Amino acid sequence: MVQLTEHCYIVKNDKILNSEPIIKDTRTTVRAIVEMWRIGVSPEEIPQRLPHLSLSQVFDALSYYLDHQTEINEYIERNRIPDELIDPRVRNL
């Protein structure tokens, strides 16, 4: 079942990624957009890297994050690869 949020482009779907917040009509998570933004990719650059997204969707995802930081940070932490599992040759890329 699709659950709407207070953000027009963000939904939760119990059939996609266990209801993690995603961009409506995609499987792109708010978490993925936030992680790109956190490493320095500007919001304007994100649609260039994820061309199925509009700039409006990106900004709505960041707005959702700012309203729900604890929730999204938990998803980020749950999906983080432990340092000891990252090959040293790619660790600092």
Backbone as numpy.savetxt, mean C-alpha at the origin, in Angstrom:
# Nx Ny Nz CAx CAy CAz Cx Cy Cz
-16.94 -10.31 0.44 -17.78 -9.14 0.44 -16.89 -7.88 0.44
-17.25 -6.91 -0.36 -16.51 -5.66 -0.44 -17.05 -4.70 0.60
-16.14 -4.17 1.40 -16.49 -3.19 2.42 -15.95 -1.83 1.99
-16.85 -0.86 1.86 -16.44 0.49 1.51 -15.80 1.15 2.72
-14.96 2.15 2.47 -14.37 2.94 3.54 -14.79 4.39 3.34
-14.35 5.25 4.23 -14.66 6.67 4.10 -13.84 7.33 2.99
-12.93 6.58 2.39 -12.10 7.07 1.29 -12.63 6.48 -0.02
-12.89 7.33 -0.99 -13.61 6.89 -2.19 -12.89 5.82 -3.01
-11.58 5.75 -2.97 -10.85 4.77 -3.76 -10.38 3.55 -2.95
-10.64 3.53 -1.67 -10.11 2.47 -0.81 -11.25 1.56 -0.35
-11.06 0.25 -0.53 -12.03 -0.74 -0.09 -11.31 -1.87 0.63
-12.09 -2.69 1.28 -11.60 -3.94 1.86 -12.45 -5.05 1.28
-11.81 -6.11 0.84 -12.52 -7.22 0.23 -12.06 -8.49 0.91
-12.98 -9.20 1.55 -12.59 -10.39 2.30 -12.04 -11.50 1.40
-12.20 -11.38 0.09 -11.66 -12.37 -0.84 -10.29 -11.97 -1.39
-9.83 -10.78 -1.05 -8.53 -10.30 -1.54 -7.67 -9.92 -0.34
-6.58 -10.64 -0.15 -5.58 -10.34 0.88 -6.17 -10.18 2.27
-7.13 -11.03 2.59 -7.73 -11.04 3.94 -8.23 -9.68 4.39
-8.85 -8.96 3.48 -9.47 -7.65 3.78 -8.47 -6.53 4.05
-7.23 -6.70 3.63 -6.28 -5.59 3.74 -6.76 -4.47 2.83
-6.68 -3.22 3.25 -7.15 -2.11 2.41 -6.43 -2.07 1.06
-7.22 -1.98 -0.01 -6.70 -1.96 -1.37 -7.34 -0.81 -2.15
-6.73 -0.51 -3.29 -7.32 0.44 -4.22 -8.48 -0.28 -4.91
-9.63 0.34 -4.92 -10.84 -0.23 -5.53 -10.56 -0.71 -6.95
-11.07 -1.90 -7.27 -10.94 -2.54 -8.59 -9.51 -2.95 -8.93
-8.65 -3.07 -7.92 -7.28 -3.57 -8.11 -6.95 -4.51 -6.96
-5.77 -5.07 -7.00 -5.23 -5.82 -5.86 -4.08 -5.05 -5.23
-3.94 -3.79 -5.57 -2.86 -2.97 -5.04 -3.22 -2.49 -3.64
-2.36 -2.80 -2.70 -2.64 -2.44 -1.30 -2.22 -1.02 -0.99
-2.90 -0.46 -0.01 -2.47 0.84 0.54 -1.05 0.68 1.05
-0.75 -0.45 1.67 0.59 -0.73 2.19 1.65 -0.58 1.11
1.40 -1.09 -0.09 2.39 -1.03 -1.16 2.68 0.42 -1.55
1.64 1.22 -1.60 1.82 2.63 -1.95 2.59 3.36 -0.85
2.23 3.08 0.38 2.91 3.73 1.51 4.37 3.33 1.55
4.67 2.07 1.30 6.07 1.65 1.33 6.88 2.32 0.23
6.30 2.52 -0.94 7.01 3.24 -2.00 7.27 4.68 -1.56
6.26 5.31 -1.01 6.36 6.70 -0.55 7.41 6.84 0.53
7.45 5.87 1.46 8.42 5.93 2.56 9.87 5.82 2.10
10.10 5.15 0.97 11.49 5.05 0.50 11.86 6.20 -0.43
10.97 7.16 -0.55 11.31 8.38 -1.27 10.70 8.55 -2.64
9.82 7.64 -3.04 9.15 7.80 -4.33 8.03 8.83 -4.12
8.05 9.88 -4.91 7.02 10.91 -4.73 5.66 10.39 -5.19
4.59 10.93 -4.64 3.26 10.50 -5.08 3.08 10.62 -6.59
3.65 11.67 -7.18 3.53 11.87 -8.62 4.25 10.80 -9.44
5.29 10.19 -8.85 6.04 9.14 -9.54 5.38 7.77 -9.43
4.58 7.56 -8.41 4.01 6.23 -8.17 3.17 5.75 -9.36
2.31 6.58 -9.97 1.56 6.09 -11.14 2.46 5.76 -12.33
3.65 6.33 -12.38 4.59 5.96 -13.44 5.11 4.55 -13.22
5.24 4.17 -11.96 5.73 2.83 -11.61 4.59 1.82 -11.54
3.41 2.29 -11.23 2.20 1.46 -11.18 1.16 2.11 -12.11
1.32 1.92 -13.42 0.51 2.69 -14.37 -0.99 2.40 -14.35
-1.41 1.38 -13.66 -2.84 1.12 -13.54 -3.51 2.03 -12.51
-2.69 2.82 -11.79 -3.22 3.73 -10.78 -3.21 5.17 -11.28
-4.17 5.94 -10.80 -4.20 7.38 -11.08 -3.57 8.11 -9.90
-3.20 9.34 -10.11 -2.64 10.15 -9.04 -3.68 10.33 -7.93
-4.93 10.44 -8.28 -6.00 10.57 -7.28 -6.04 9.35 -6.37
-5.89 8.17 -6.95 -5.89 6.94 -6.15 -4.70 6.91 -5.20
-3.56 7.34 -5.69 -2.35 7.36 -4.86 -2.55 8.30 -3.67
-3.02 9.51 -3.94 -3.23 10.46 -2.85 -4.29 9.97 -1.88
-5.31 9.29 -2.37 -6.33 8.75 -1.46 -5.74 7.65 -0.58
-4.86 6.83 -1.15 -4.20 5.80 -0.35 -3.34 6.42 0.74
-2.61 7.48 0.40 -1.78 8.15 1.41 -2.66 8.83 2.46
-3.78 9.37 2.04 -4.71 9.97 2.99 -5.28 8.90 3.92
-5.62 7.74 3.36 -6.10 6.63 4.18 -5.04 6.25 5.20
-3.80 6.16 4.74 -2.70 5.83 5.66 -2.61 6.84 6.80
-2.68 8.12 6.48 -2.58 9.14 7.53 -3.73 9.04 8.53
-4.88 8.56 8.07 -6.03 8.37 8.97 -5.97 7.05 9.72
-5.17 6.08 9.24 -5.14 4.72 9.81 -3.71 4.19 9.92
-2.82 5.01 10.46 -1.40 4.65 10.50 -1.13 3.36 11.27
-1.77 3.17 12.39 -1.53 1.96 13.18 -1.89 0.71 12.38
-3.03 0.72 11.74 -3.48 -0.43 10.95 -2.50 -0.74 9.82
-2.14 0.27 9.04 -1.25 0.03 7.89 0.15 -0.33 8.35
0.63 0.29 9.41 1.96 -0.07 9.94 1.99 -1.52 10.39
0.89 -2.04 10.91 0.82 -3.46 11.29 0.93 -4.34 10.06
0.26 -3.98 8.97 0.38 -4.75 7.72 1.82 -4.69 7.20
2.44 -3.54 7.28 3.83 -3.40 6.83 4.73 -4.31 7.64
4.59 -4.28 8.94 5.44 -5.10 9.81 5.20 -6.60 9.57
3.94 -6.99 9.41 3.61 -8.40 9.16 4.22 -8.92 7.87
4.39 -8.05 6.91 4.89 -8.46 5.60 6.37 -8.17 5.39
7.02 -7.66 6.42 8.45 -7.35 6.33 9.27 -8.64 6.31
10.26 -8.66 5.43 11.17 -9.81 5.37 12.25 -9.59 6.42
12.44 -10.55 7.33 13.48 -10.39 8.36 14.86 -10.21 7.72
15.66 -9.34 8.29 16.99 -9.02 7.75 17.84 -10.26 7.51
17.74 -11.24 8.40 18.59 -12.43 8.25 18.19 -13.28 7.04
17.02 -13.04 6.46 16.60 -13.80 5.29 16.92 -13.08 3.97
17.42 -11.86 4.07 17.77 -11.09 2.88 19.21 -11.38 2.51
19.42 -11.76 1.27 20.76 -12.06 0.79 21.62 -10.80 0.93
22.81 -10.90 1.52 23.68 -9.73 1.72 23.98 -8.98 0.43
23.95 -9.65 -0.72 24.25 -8.99 -1.99 23.19 -7.98 -2.38
21.98 -8.11 -1.85 20.91 -7.17 -2.21 20.40 -6.35 -1.02
20.94 -6.59 0.13 20.46 -5.94 1.35 20.53 -4.43 1.27
21.55 -3.87 0.67 21.72 -2.41 0.66 21.35 -1.75 -0.67
20.59 -2.42 -1.49 20.19 -1.82 -2.78 19.13 -0.78 -2.57
